[in-house]
Amino acid sequence: MKGTVLMIIGSAMLATASFAADDPKLVAEAKIKETEARTTALAQVRNGTVRAEELEREHGHLIYSYDIEVPGKSGIDEVNVDAMTGKVIAKTHEGPKLERKEAAEAREKLEQKP
């Protein structure tokens, strides 16, 4: 039962605009506002809509990570914007298989939290 509830919560979270609340310490450290980073990310993906976003530290960079969905295109485009400079540092396409894997990892993180 607990796994089913967490799976439903995890699925609902993926349908919202954010995976999780951003860490206040990371928000304070970021020099670029989220709205500016979002505009930069959306400029990289024509006709895209942000499906999920996260402020995180990855490979030594503080980044805004956006999962952007495009109507009629399977998977999502992930765009990473440097939270210190506002520059795009990565843009990749993730197919449905990789999306499912990341969703499973997100659910695991939820299950591990007390």
Residue pairs with C-beta under 8 A, 6 or more apart in sequence:
3 111
6 107
6 110
6 111
7 107
9 110
10 103
10 106
10 107
10 110
11 103
13 19
13 20
13 106
13 110
14 51
14 52
14 103
14 106
15 51
16 52
17 50
17 51
17 52
17 53
18 52
18 53
18 54
19 52
19 53
19 54
19 106
20 54
22 54
22 55
23 55
26 55
26 56
26 57
26 62
26 83
27 55
29 62
29 83
30 55
30 62
30 64
30 83
30 84
31 83
31 84
31 85
32 64
32 81
32 82
32 83
32 84
32 85
32 86
34 53
34 55
34 64
36 86
37 64
37 66
37 81
37 83
37 86
38 50
38 53
38 64
38 66
40 79
40 81
40 86
40 87
40 88
41 50
41 64
41 66
41 68
41 79
41 81
41 88
42 48
42 50
42 66
42 68
44 68
44 77
44 79
44 88
44 91
45 68
45 70
45 77
45 79
45 91
46 70
47 70
47 71
48 68
48 69
48 70
48 77
49 68
49 69
49 70
49 71
50 66
50 67
50 68
50 69
51 67
51 68
51 69
51 76
52 66
52 67
53 64
53 65
53 66
53 67
54 64
54 65
55 62
55 63
55 64
55 65
55 83
56 62
56 63
56 65
57 63
58 65
58 80
61 80
61 82
61 83
61 84
61 89
62 82
62 83
62 84
63 80
63 81
63 82
63 83
63 89
64 80
64 81
64 83
65 78
65 79
65 80
66 78
66 79
66 80
66 81
67 76
67 77
67 78
67 94
68 76
68 77
68 78
68 79
69 76
70 77
74 95
74 96
75 93
75 94
75 95
75 96
75 98
75 99
76 93
76 94
76 99
77 91
77 92
77 93
77 94
78 90
78 91
78 92
78 93
78 94
79 88
79 90
79 91
80 88
80 89
80 90
80 91
81 87
81 88
81 89
82 88
82 89
94 102
